[in-house]
Amino acid sequence: MRFGILGATRVWRDDGSEATAGGPIRRALLTLLLAHPGEVVTADRLVDDLYGGRPPAGAAHALQSQVSRLRGDLGREVAIELLPAGYRLAVDPDDVDAHRFERLSEEGRRALEAGDPGQAAALLRAALGLWRGPALADAADAGSVQARVLRLEERRAGALEDRIEADLRRGGHRAVVPELRELVGRHPLRERLHGLLMRALRADGRQAEALVAFEGARRLLAEELGADPSAELTALHRTLLRGERPPGTPAPHRAPPLDGRPFETPAPHQAAPRDGRPFETPSLPAQLTSFVGRAEDVAKVTELLGTARLVTLIGPGGAGKTRLSFEVADRRADVCLVELAPLRDGPEPALAVLGALGLRESGLLAMPAGTTPTSRLIAALADRPPLLVLDNCEHVVEAVATLAGRLLAGCPELRILATSREPLAITGEHLWPVRPLAPAPAARLFADRAAAVRPGFVVDGADAEAVRRICQALDGLPLAIELAAARMRTHDLAELASRLDDRFRLLSRGSRTAEARHQTLRAVVAWSWDLLSEAEQTMARRLTVFSGGATAEAAARVCGGPDAGDVLDWLADKSLLEVGDGRYRMLDTIHAFCAERLDAAGESGALRRAHAEHFLALAQTADPRLRRSGQLEWLGILASEHENLLAALRWAVEAGEVELALRLLASLSSYFWMRGMRTSVTAQAVALLDMIGGSPPPDLGDEYVLCALTAAAGEAGREAWERHRATAESIVVDPDRPRRHPVITFLWPMINAGAGDPRAALSVIARGQVGSDPWERAVVHLLWGYPQLAAGDLAQAEHEFASAADAFRSLGDRWGTSLALDALAGLAGLYGDPSKAIALIDEALALTEQLGAVEDLPDLLCNRGDHRVRTALAGRDGPDAAGAGLAEARADYERAAEIARHAGSPTYLAGALRGLGDIARLEGDPAGARRLYEQAMERFETHWVKSAGNRTATLFGLGKVAEAAGDLDGARSLHRQAVEVATAAGSIVESVRAVEALAGLALLEGDAPAAALLLGAAAGLRGTLTEDDPEVSRTAATARAALGEEPYEAAHRRGAGLSQEDALRLAGVPEAVIQASPINAVAGYEMVRRP
């Protein structure tokens, strides 16, 4: 056996299956013994640790009882010895993860010292991978292990630093920067982390940021400890000041040139959203048991997939379809498993595939209108050759058939392997029946599974006939054979054969049709049921209200009954439950049978209500914490219960429990938005709105508004939203209604951007300004900064964005902080400080990666690339640094393209292609630039506001290419189009470069006064006179020389003094576009009182 105490205490058998470890007391007892493997632990110490200062009467007897029960849990594989001095767990220390961690981390440290960073990194990653949570979590309060816990946690921190050191020496500097920023924030007094961050930044060519990092460390140490940095950190600082490369640090990264070739996006499975690592499609689950009797099936299905694009494995429940699909898929490189068992019909299968691919429905901000999960999938899979394994299709067969047809039509390289009890029945489907096992492999399967519960069991000559009879009675169905073999723990072979003969005598006659095999499986499940105690039967049937498994705590609360944890373990021992990651799950066939027993007992309604109320309480507890420092922890908790939360919401809607459903949906709104699952509950929101009609329940106004906004977020809910918009609007603008859900202040303006009356959104923002919730006030700062930016009031915009960032940071909200940092980075660029902009985006990238918002990374990477280009063009650090800056920008754009293609985001892919077009143009390849710009224009989703900035930049780039070719009229038309796009979107500052380019064209045509006037207008639109583009500087210098100093300055001042509307008219924007621009919506609005 192997044991885990680096986290919750876990036990694994030698075959990889998990053994139960009993209730909390027994887990604590096991933990205390495992903390000293092979050593004697005194009874007195165990009593003190288990019961604290108030041991029960007869504590020694209670301890003996717990030891006895723990022996039963562990079986004969591990001995707990009673010795005169106390108890001893007779295990090899290396079978305990804590001891294995210490050994591996020490070996990794020695490899690092020996100059082998590759081996060190592998060893240290293996060591750190053993951690699943806090050390000795199930006995954390025990006094005798406190020193051991502290030592392990310190060793963990040291091993993490060693692993980062190894990665640095191997050239992984860029990948470790986000991780180091987070670690420095969590452990600000660990000087080694500060030093590693400085070295990683220096290796990535970010010298200024490395020096800033030192200054931050120096100031923090002085404030917190009254101490100076260590000699090592100070020496590293001196090295950086001298411009030298610190020891052990690779040279700064240089991306390879494109050599003028058209951009080719690398294979999507090589993209890298987190820590620079490639995307890895979620692996197939590790199989803990042998695979018997299906070698021919594996070979034939593998061969069939070589020619057929859709293969469906069909057969009855328990025939082994899922396991066969895993074995086939395991032979392919790019596989994605999609488990459909917990789903319902409608859009859920498409959402499940997105999730299995590691994608979210959308990023931190909304996706373009009209984007659906299916369209995202087609975009993500169009150029990939993966195999999708769609497991358990029968209960959603129509939705899966529709989805499969659309994916195969839109993704020419895609292959699908489905498992189902019935065909999908679409064109091109090839069926492979999964038949019962033949007698010989059936007997091998029985023997293999029986030996797992009765060590030493073998089928000899005397037993062969009994095994043959058992397998024949069970029709060769693998699941039925495995259930029967599990009974060898308590039955001998002859008794087992006799009981099965009695139960299946009727079924053994006549035709062995598929229907009869269904009856066989049902009968063996019923037999297992009959052998359960009353408490076990009660728990088994009640547990079926859960979807996706249950923790012991949740099962106890919902299902009730004494000793719930023990009962769950007993069911697991009898193979009716699977245990993993602290959760108990039922196989589908057993779940269906036990659910019938729940209905027969008349408990279904009460248990489903208890289930829904339990998860409502969880959602209500989590909701405010999602906007505080516990954000990641609570996102993980809700993600682990995602299927249960959806099941609770479905039941509440279907049962007509309107108030419960509204409360649950409202409490989950932040979770669904942060996880990018905005349309996953559109159907439930629409159904609720239909039930509510025109009269929301009293005192549930916020919940009703969030329900309506949930409907509005998905195309399928837009009609319902339009019916309820007026009622919802009357609620959100009512100043007398208290607001219990501050997320409304964010969602209402976001979902209604560009639609409806903007005064309602402004009123929502105004109400949030005077609200009591600090997160809501932070949202107001963030949202109100954008109209100030559009109006050219950069100082006020900076105040709003900085206030938002500070507020979100103080709350610990990574989501809001990342949005505010991105906005501040844009401002820094406008102020001519690209180094600051890059540092802000780096932080936003790290936070976005922590949230798993892969879809948002390309936008941030493109923004960083743009700032690097501006730094290079400014040329302040010389030609070599400029060349390096362009190379680094290219690397950002390439990575953004990889991620965007994988994530199925055409607009973000277009933005990356635009950036690569800029690089090609600046490096003297106009043909390559034009090709990339045109590829970008083909992909923009023009109706999405997020496309406006990159569309403007692409049109500007095409204008510069036309200008270089001597086509001044074409260039002027393209630059005016760029200004129009920015105006229509309300992103006026995005138009500045195109207005400056129009000034350059005027100068080329000999009109220096017009050039000076346009340059002034551009400065007014930007809101600042800062300019770091040498081409614009040359235009200004030439115009000044042509006009003379005073006339130039007068014309420039006149242009800078124009209103936004007049400046846009000067640039040639049609009046209709100006009047329709969102910049007019907030003109003169004074309701928001800005601090």
FENJOWO-V64563 format. One record per residue. N is the residue number from 1. RES is the residue in one small letter. D_CENTER is the distance of its C-alpha to the mean C-alpha in Angstrom with 1 decimal. Layout:
BEGIN
N/RES/D_CENTER, N/RES/D_CENTER
END
This chain:
BEGIN
1/m/33.2, 2/r/30.4, 3/f/29.2, 4/g/26.2, 5/i/26.7, 6/l/24.0, 7/g/22.1, 8/a/23.3, 9/t/26.3, 10/r/25.8, 11/v/28.4, 12/w/28.2, 13/r/31.3, 14/d/32.4, 15/d/31.1, 16/g/27.5, 17/s/27.6, 18/e/26.8, 19/a/29.8, 20/t/30.0, 21/a/30.8, 22/g/32.3, 23/g/31.9, 24/p/31.2, 25/i/34.8, 26/r/34.8, 27/r/31.4, 28/a/32.7, 29/l/35.9, 30/l/34.2, 31/t/32.1, 32/l/35.4, 33/l/37.1, 34/l/34.3, 35/a/34.4, 36/h/37.9, 37/p/37.8, 38/g/41.3, 39/e/42.8, 40/v/44.8, 41/v/43.3, 42/t/46.0, 43/a/46.1, 44/d/46.8, 45/r/43.6, 46/l/41.6, 47/v/43.2, 48/d/42.6, 49/d/38.9, 50/l/38.3, 51/y/40.4, 52/g/40.7, 53/g/43.9, 54/r/44.7, 55/p/45.1, 56/p/46.2, 57/a/49.8, 58/g/50.3, 59/a/47.2, 60/a/48.5, 61/h/48.8, 62/a/45.3, 63/l/43.9, 64/q/45.9, 65/s/44.5, 66/q/40.9, 67/v/41.7, 68/s/43.3, 69/r/40.3, 70/l/38.0, 71/r/40.3, 72/g/40.0, 73/d/36.2, 74/l/36.4, 75/g/39.3, 76/r/41.7, 77/e/39.3, 78/v/39.3, 79/a/42.3, 80/i/42.4, 81/e/45.9, 82/l/48.2, 83/l/50.3, 84/p/52.9, 85/a/50.7, 86/g/47.6, 87/y/44.8, 88/r/43.3, 89/l/40.2, 90/a/41.4, 91/v/38.3, 92/d/37.8, 93/p/35.9, 94/d/33.7, 95/d/32.5, 96/v/30.8, 97/d/27.5, 98/a/28.7, 99/h/31.7, 100/r/29.9, 101/f/27.5, 102/e/30.6, 103/r/32.3, 104/l/29.5, 105/s/28.7, 106/e/32.5, 107/e/32.8, 108/g/30.0, 109/r/31.8, 110/r/35.0, 111/a/33.6, 112/l/32.4, 113/e/35.9, 114/a/37.4, 115/g/35.7, 116/d/33.3, 117/p/29.8, 118/g/28.3, 119/q/29.6, 120/a/28.7, 121/a/25.0, 122/a/24.9, 123/l/26.7, 124/l/24.7, 125/r/21.3, 126/a/22.9, 127/a/24.2, 128/l/21.1, 129/g/19.1, 130/l/21.6, 131/w/20.2, 132/r/18.2, 133/g/19.1, 134/p/22.3, 135/a/25.4, 136/l/27.8, 137/a/25.7, 138/d/28.0, 139/a/31.0, 140/a/29.8, 141/d/32.7, 142/a/35.4, 143/g/37.8, 144/s/38.7, 145/v/35.2, 146/q/34.3, 147/a/35.5, 148/r/33.6, 149/v/30.3, 150/l/30.9, 151/r/32.0, 152/l/28.9, 153/e/26.5, 154/e/28.6, 155/r/28.6, 156/r/24.8, 157/a/24.7, 158/g/27.5, 159/a/25.8, 160/l/22.6, 161/e/25.0, 162/d/26.9, 163/r/23.9, 164/i/23.0, 165/e/26.7, 166/a/26.7, 167/d/23.9, 168/l/25.8, 169/r/29.0, 170/r/27.3, 171/g/26.3, 172/g/22.7, 173/h/23.3, 174/r/20.8, 175/a/17.9, 176/v/18.9, 177/v/19.5, 178/p/16.2, 179/e/16.2, 180/l/19.8, 181/r/19.5, 182/e/17.2, 183/l/19.6, 184/v/22.6, 185/g/21.4, 186/r/21.1, 187/h/24.3, 188/p/26.4, 189/l/29.7, 190/r/28.8, 191/e/30.7, 192/r/29.6, 193/l/26.0, 194/h/27.6, 195/g/29.7, 196/l/26.9, 197/l/25.0, 198/m/28.3, 199/r/28.9, 200/a/25.5, 201/l/26.0, 202/r/29.6, 203/a/28.6, 204/d/26.2, 205/g/29.3, 206/r/28.3, 207/q/31.5, 208/a/31.7, 209/e/28.3, 210/a/29.4, 211/l/32.5, 212/v/30.7, 213/a/28.6, 214/f/31.9, 215/e/33.4, 216/g/30.6, 217/a/31.0, 218/r/34.8, 219/r/34.7, 220/l/32.4, 221/l/34.6, 222/a/37.6, 223/e/36.4, 224/e/35.0, 225/l/37.5, 226/g/40.3, 227/a/40.0, 228/d/39.7, 229/p/37.2, 230/s/38.2, 231/a/40.5, 232/e/37.7, 233/l/35.4, 234/t/38.5, 235/a/39.6, 236/l/36.2, 237/h/36.6, 238/r/40.0, 239/t/38.8, 240/l/36.3, 241/l/39.1, 242/r/41.3, 243/g/38.8, 244/e/38.8, 245/r/36.0, 246/p/35.2, 247/p/36.0, 248/g/33.4, 249/t/31.3, 250/p/31.0, 251/a/32.2, 252/p/30.0, 253/h/27.8, 254/r/29.5, 255/a/27.8, 256/p/30.2, 257/p/32.2, 258/l/31.8, 259/d/35.6, 260/g/35.8, 261/r/34.1, 262/p/31.9, 263/f/28.2, 264/e/26.6, 265/t/22.9, 266/p/22.1, 267/a/20.7, 268/p/17.1, 269/h/16.2, 270/q/17.3, 271/a/15.1, 272/a/13.4, 273/p/10.3, 274/r/10.2, 275/d/13.5, 276/g/15.3, 277/r/14.6, 278/p/14.7, 279/f/12.1, 280/e/12.8, 281/t/12.7, 282/p/12.0, 283/s/15.6, 284/l/18.0, 285/p/18.8, 286/a/21.6, 287/q/24.8, 288/l/26.9, 289/t/30.2, 290/s/32.5, 291/f/32.6, 292/v/36.1, 293/g/38.1, 294/r/35.9, 295/a/36.5, 296/e/38.3, 297/d/35.6, 298/v/33.0, 299/a/35.3, 300/k/36.3, 301/v/32.8, 302/t/31.6, 303/e/34.7, 304/l/34.2, 305/l/30.7, 306/g/32.4, 307/t/34.3, 308/a/32.5, 309/r/29.2, 310/l/28.7, 311/v/29.9, 312/t/29.7, 313/l/30.7, 314/i/32.7, 315/g/34.4, 316/p/34.8, 317/g/32.4, 318/g/32.7, 319/a/33.9, 320/g/31.2, 321/k/29.3, 322/t/25.8, 323/r/27.1, 324/l/29.0, 325/s/26.0, 326/f/24.1, 327/e/27.2, 328/v/27.6, 329/a/24.0, 330/d/24.2, 331/r/26.8, 332/r/24.6, 333/a/22.4, 334/d/19.6, 335/v/18.6, 336/c/15.9, 337/l/16.5, 338/v/16.0, 339/e/17.4, 340/l/19.1, 341/a/21.2, 342/p/19.5, 343/l/19.6, 344/r/22.3, 345/d/23.7, 346/g/22.9, 347/p/19.6, 348/e/17.6, 349/p/18.0, 350/a/16.6, 351/l/13.5, 352/a/13.3, 353/v/13.7, 354/l/11.0, 355/g/8.5, 356/a/10.5, 357/l/10.3, 358/g/6.7, 359/l/7.1, 360/r/6.9, 361/e/10.5, 362/s/10.8, 363/g/10.0, 364/l/11.2, 365/l/14.6, 366/a/16.0, 367/m/16.3, 368/p/19.9, 369/a/22.1, 370/g/22.7, 371/t/19.2, 372/t/18.4, 373/p/15.8, 374/t/18.7, 375/s/19.5, 376/r/15.9, 377/l/16.2, 378/i/19.7, 379/a/18.8, 380/a/16.1, 381/l/18.5, 382/a/21.8, 383/d/22.6, 384/r/20.9, 385/p/22.9, 386/p/20.5, 387/l/21.5, 388/l/19.6, 389/v/20.6, 390/l/20.8, 391/d/21.9, 392/n/24.1, 393/c/24.8, 394/e/28.0, 395/h/27.0, 396/v/25.1, 397/v/27.4, 398/e/28.3, 399/a/24.8, 400/v/23.8, 401/a/27.0, 402/t/26.4, 403/l/22.9, 404/a/24.2, 405/g/27.2, 406/r/25.3, 407/l/22.9, 408/l/25.9, 409/a/27.8, 410/g/25.3, 411/c/24.1, 412/p/27.3, 413/e/25.9, 414/l/23.7, 415/r/24.9, 416/i/24.1, 417/l/25.1, 418/a/25.3, 419/t/26.7, 420/s/28.6, 421/r/31.9, 422/e/33.0, 423/p/32.7, 424/l/30.4, 425/a/33.7, 426/i/32.6, 427/t/34.5, 428/g/33.8, 429/e/32.7, 430/h/34.2, 431/l/34.6, 432/w/34.9, 433/p/36.4, 434/v/35.2, 435/r/38.6, 436/p/39.6, 437/l/40.2, 438/a/43.7, 439/p/45.8, 440/a/45.5, 441/p/41.7, 442/a/41.5, 443/a/43.8, 444/r/41.7, 445/l/38.6, 446/f/40.5, 447/a/41.9, 448/d/38.6, 449/r/36.9, 450/a/40.1, 451/a/40.3, 452/a/36.8, 453/v/38.3, 454/r/41.9, 455/p/42.0, 456/g/44.9, 457/f/45.1, 458/v/46.5, 459/v/48.1, 460/d/51.7, 461/g/54.6, 462/a/55.4, 463/d/51.9, 464/a/51.1, 465/e/52.8, 466/a/51.0, 467/v/47.6, 468/r/48.7, 469/r/49.8, 470/i/46.5, 471/c/44.4, 472/q/46.9, 473/a/46.7, 474/l/42.9, 475/d/43.2, 476/g/41.3, 477/l/37.9, 478/p/35.6, 479/l/33.8, 480/a/37.2, 481/i/38.6, 482/e/35.8, 483/l/36.3, 484/a/40.0, 485/a/39.7, 486/a/37.6, 487/r/40.9, 488/m/42.7, 489/r/41.6, 490/t/44.3, 491/h/46.5, 492/d/48.7, 493/l/48.7, 494/a/52.0, 495/e/50.9, 496/l/47.6, 497/a/49.4, 498/s/52.0, 499/r/49.6, 500/l/47.6, 501/d/50.9, 502/d/52.0, 503/r/48.8, 504/f/48.4, 505/r/52.1, 506/l/51.9, 507/l/48.8, 508/s/50.5, 509/r/53.0, 510/g/52.8, 511/s/50.3, 512/r/46.9, 513/t/44.9, 514/a/41.2, 515/e/42.1, 516/a/44.0, 517/r/41.1, 518/h/39.0, 519/q/41.8, 520/t/41.9, 521/l/38.3, 522/r/38.7, 523/a/41.8, 524/v/40.3, 525/v/37.5, 526/a/40.3, 527/w/42.3, 528/s/39.4, 529/w/39.1, 530/d/42.8, 531/l/42.7, 532/l/40.3, 533/s/41.7, 534/e/41.6, 535/a/38.9, 536/e/36.8, 537/q/37.4, 538/t/36.5, 539/m/33.2, 540/a/32.4, 541/r/33.2, 542/r/31.4, 543/l/28.2, 544/t/27.8, 545/v/26.6, 546/f/23.2, 547/s/20.6, 548/g/18.2, 549/g/20.4, 550/a/21.5, 551/t/21.9, 552/a/25.5, 553/e/25.5, 554/a/24.2, 555/a/26.7, 556/a/29.5, 557/r/28.9, 558/v/28.7, 559/c/31.1, 560/g/33.5, 561/g/36.3, 562/p/37.5, 563/d/35.9, 564/a/32.7, 565/g/31.0, 566/d/34.0, 567/v/34.2, 568/l/30.6, 569/d/31.5, 570/w/34.7, 571/l/32.9, 572/a/30.6, 573/d/33.8, 574/k/35.2, 575/s/32.3, 576/l/31.5, 577/l/28.1, 578/e/25.5, 579/v/24.1, 580/g/21.0, 581/d/18.5, 582/g/20.8, 583/r/20.6, 584/y/23.5, 585/r/23.1, 586/m/25.9, 587/l/26.5, 588/d/26.8, 589/t/30.5, 590/i/31.2, 591/h/29.0, 592/a/31.0, 593/f/34.3, 594/c/33.4, 595/a/32.2, 596/e/35.7, 597/r/37.2, 598/l/35.3, 599/d/36.8, 600/a/40.2, 601/a/40.1, 602/g/39.6, 603/e/36.6, 604/s/33.9, 605/g/34.1, 606/a/34.3, 607/l/31.5, 608/r/29.1, 609/r/30.0, 610/a/29.5, 611/h/26.1, 612/a/25.2, 613/e/26.8, 614/h/25.0, 615/f/21.5, 616/l/22.8, 617/a/23.8, 618/l/20.4, 619/a/18.8, 620/q/21.7, 621/t/21.3, 622/a/17.6, 623/d/18.0, 624/p/19.9, 625/r/17.9, 626/l/14.7, 627/r/16.9, 628/r/18.2, 629/s/17.7, 630/g/16.2, 631/q/13.1, 632/l/10.5, 633/e/12.8, 634/w/13.2, 635/l/9.6, 636/g/9.6, 637/i/13.0, 638/l/12.4, 639/a/9.5, 640/s/12.1, 641/e/14.6, 642/h/13.0, 643/e/15.8, 644/n/18.4, 645/l/17.5, 646/l/17.9, 647/a/21.0, 648/a/22.5, 649/l/22.1, 650/r/23.6, 651/w/26.5, 652/a/27.2, 653/v/27.4, 654/e/29.4, 655/a/31.7, 656/g/32.5, 657/e/31.2, 658/v/30.6, 659/e/30.4, 660/l/28.1, 661/a/25.8, 662/l/25.9, 663/r/25.1, 664/l/22.1, 665/l/20.7, 666/a/21.4, 667/s/19.9, 668/l/16.5, 669/s/16.6, 670/s/14.7, 671/y/11.9, 672/f/11.8, 673/w/12.1, 674/m/9.5, 675/r/6.8, 676/g/8.6, 677/m/10.7, 678/r/14.0, 679/t/16.2, 680/s/15.3, 681/v/18.2, 682/t/20.5, 683/a/23.1, 684/q/23.4, 685/a/23.7, 686/v/26.4, 687/a/28.2, 688/l/28.3, 689/l/29.7, 690/d/32.3, 691/m/33.4, 692/i/33.7, 693/g/35.8, 694/g/37.1, 695/s/37.3, 696/p/34.2, 697/p/34.8, 698/p/36.5, 699/d/34.5, 700/l/31.2, 701/g/31.2, 702/d/27.8, 703/e/26.2, 704/y/28.1, 705/v/26.9, 706/l/23.2, 707/c/23.9, 708/a/25.6, 709/l/22.9, 710/t/20.4, 711/a/22.9, 712/a/23.3, 713/a/19.7, 714/g/20.3, 715/e/23.2, 716/a/24.4, 717/g/24.9, 718/r/26.7, 719/e/30.1, 720/a/29.6, 721/w/28.3, 722/e/31.4, 723/r/33.6, 724/h/32.1, 725/r/31.4, 726/a/34.8, 727/t/34.6, 728/a/31.1, 729/e/32.4, 730/s/35.5, 731/i/33.4, 732/v/31.2, 733/v/34.2, 734/d/36.4, 735/p/37.1, 736/d/38.4, 737/r/35.3, 738/p/33.3, 739/r/29.5, 740/r/27.5, 741/h/24.1, 742/p/23.6, 743/v/20.5, 744/i/23.2, 745/t/24.4, 746/f/21.2, 747/l/20.5, 748/w/24.2, 749/p/24.8, 750/m/21.4, 751/i/22.0, 752/n/25.7, 753/a/25.7, 754/g/28.6, 755/a/29.7, 756/g/32.2, 757/d/34.2, 758/p/32.6, 759/r/34.8, 760/a/32.8, 761/a/29.6, 762/l/31.8, 763/s/33.2, 764/v/29.9, 765/i/29.1, 766/a/32.7, 767/r/32.2, 768/g/29.1, 769/q/31.1, 770/v/33.5, 771/g/31.0, 772/s/30.8, 773/d/27.0, 774/p/26.1, 775/w/22.6, 776/e/24.3, 777/r/26.8, 778/a/24.1, 779/v/22.7, 780/v/26.4, 781/h/26.8, 782/l/23.8, 783/l/24.9, 784/w/28.6, 785/g/28.1, 786/y/27.5, 787/p/30.9, 788/q/32.6, 789/l/31.1, 790/a/32.2, 791/a/35.7, 792/g/36.0, 793/d/36.1, 794/l/34.0, 795/a/35.2, 796/q/34.1, 797/a/30.8, 798/e/30.2, 799/h/31.3, 800/e/28.9, 801/f/25.8, 802/a/26.9, 803/s/27.6, 804/a/24.1, 805/a/22.5, 806/d/24.9, 807/a/24.3, 808/f/20.5, 809/r/20.9, 810/s/23.5, 811/l/21.3, 812/g/18.4, 813/d/16.0, 814/r/13.6, 815/w/12.7, 816/g/16.4, 817/t/17.4, 818/s/15.4, 819/l/17.0, 820/a/20.3, 821/l/20.2, 822/d/19.7, 823/a/22.6, 824/l/24.7, 825/a/24.1, 826/g/25.6, 827/l/28.5, 828/a/29.1, 829/g/29.4, 830/l/31.9, 831/y/33.9, 832/g/34.2, 833/d/32.1, 834/p/29.5, 835/s/29.1, 836/k/27.9, 837/a/25.6, 838/i/24.0, 839/a/23.6, 840/l/22.0, 841/i/19.5, 842/d/18.7, 843/e/17.9, 844/a/15.7, 845/l/13.8, 846/a/13.3, 847/l/12.1, 848/t/9.7, 849/e/8.3, 850/q/8.2, 851/l/6.2, 852/g/3.4, 853/a/5.8, 854/v/7.0, 855/e/9.6, 856/d/11.3, 857/l/12.0, 858/p/15.0, 859/d/16.7, 860/l/16.7, 861/l/17.8, 862/c/20.6, 863/n/21.7, 864/r/22.0, 865/g/23.9, 866/d/26.2, 867/h/27.1, 868/r/27.9, 869/v/30.1, 870/r/31.9, 871/t/32.5, 872/a/33.9, 873/l/36.1, 874/a/37.5, 875/g/38.8, 876/r/39.4, 877/d/38.7, 878/g/40.8, 879/p/40.3, 880/d/38.6, 881/a/35.9, 882/a/35.6, 883/g/35.2, 884/a/32.5, 885/g/30.7, 886/l/30.7, 887/a/29.4, 888/e/26.5, 889/a/25.8, 890/r/26.1, 891/a/23.4, 892/d/21.0, 893/y/21.9, 894/e/21.6, 895/r/18.1, 896/a/17.1, 897/a/18.9, 898/e/17.2, 899/i/13.6, 900/a/15.0, 901/r/16.8, 902/h/14.0, 903/a/11.9, 904/g/15.2, 905/s/16.0, 906/p/19.8, 907/t/20.4, 908/y/18.1, 909/l/19.7, 910/a/23.0, 911/g/22.4, 912/a/21.9, 913/l/25.0, 914/r/26.9, 915/g/26.2, 916/l/27.4, 917/g/30.4, 918/d/31.2, 919/i/31.3, 920/a/33.6, 921/r/35.8, 922/l/36.2, 923/e/37.0, 924/g/39.8, 925/d/38.4, 926/p/38.9, 927/a/38.7, 928/g/35.3, 929/a/34.1, 930/r/35.5, 931/r/33.8, 932/l/30.4, 933/y/31.0, 934/e/32.1, 935/q/29.1, 936/a/27.0, 937/m/29.3, 938/e/28.8, 939/r/25.1, 940/f/24.8, 941/e/24.0, 942/t/27.0, 943/h/26.4, 944/w/23.1, 945/v/23.9, 946/k/21.2, 947/s/23.4, 948/a/26.5, 949/g/26.3, 950/n/25.7, 951/r/28.2, 952/t/30.7, 953/a/30.1, 954/t/30.5, 955/l/33.8, 956/f/34.9, 957/g/34.3, 958/l/36.2, 959/g/39.0, 960/k/39.3, 961/v/39.6, 962/a/42.3, 963/e/44.1, 964/a/44.2, 965/a/45.8, 966/g/48.4, 967/d/47.2, 968/l/47.5, 969/d/47.6, 970/g/44.5, 971/a/42.8, 972/r/43.9, 973/s/42.6, 974/l/39.2, 975/h/39.0, 976/r/40.2, 977/q/37.5, 978/a/34.9, 979/v/36.4, 980/e/36.5, 981/v/32.8, 982/a/32.0, 983/t/34.5, 984/a/33.3, 985/a/29.8, 986/g/31.3, 987/s/29.8, 988/i/33.3, 989/v/32.5, 990/e/30.9, 991/s/34.4, 992/v/36.2, 993/r/36.1, 994/a/37.5, 995/v/40.3, 996/e/41.1, 997/a/41.3, 998/l/43.7, 999/a/45.8, 1000/g/45.9, 1001/l/47.2, 1002/a/49.8, 1003/l/51.0, 1004/l/51.3, 1005/e/53.5, 1006/g/55.7, 1007/d/54.6, 1008/a/53.9, 1009/p/54.3, 1010/a/51.6, 1011/a/49.4, 1012/a/49.9, 1013/l/49.3, 1014/l/46.0, 1015/l/44.9, 1016/g/45.7, 1017/a/43.9, 1018/a/40.8, 1019/a/41.1, 1020/g/41.4, 1021/l/38.4, 1022/r/36.3, 1023/g/37.8, 1024/t/38.8, 1025/l/41.3, 1026/t/39.1, 1027/e/39.0, 1028/d/38.0, 1029/d/38.4, 1030/p/41.5, 1031/e/42.3, 1032/v/42.4, 1033/s/44.5, 1034/r/46.9, 1035/t/47.2, 1036/a/48.0, 1037/a/50.5, 1038/t/52.2, 1039/a/52.5, 1040/r/53.9, 1041/a/56.4, 1042/a/57.5, 1043/l/57.9, 1044/g/58.9, 1045/e/57.1, 1046/e/58.2, 1047/p/57.8, 1048/y/54.4, 1049/e/53.3, 1050/a/54.9, 1051/a/53.0, 1052/h/49.7, 1053/r/50.3, 1054/r/51.2, 1055/g/47.9, 1056/a/45.8, 1057/g/47.6, 1058/l/46.7, 1059/s/44.5, 1060/q/41.2, 1061/e/42.7, 1062/d/45.8, 1063/a/43.8, 1064/l/41.8, 1065/r/45.2, 1066/l/46.5, 1067/a/43.7, 1068/g/44.7, 1069/v/42.0, 1070/p/43.6, 1071/e/44.5, 1072/a/42.6, 1073/v/39.3, 1074/i/40.0, 1075/q/40.9, 1076/a/37.9, 1077/s/35.5, 1078/p/33.2, 1079/i/34.9, 1080/n/37.7, 1081/a/35.7, 1082/v/35.5, 1083/a/38.9, 1084/g/40.9, 1085/y/38.5, 1086/e/39.4, 1087/m/37.9, 1088/v/35.1, 1089/r/36.7, 1090/r/35.0, 1091/p/35.6
END
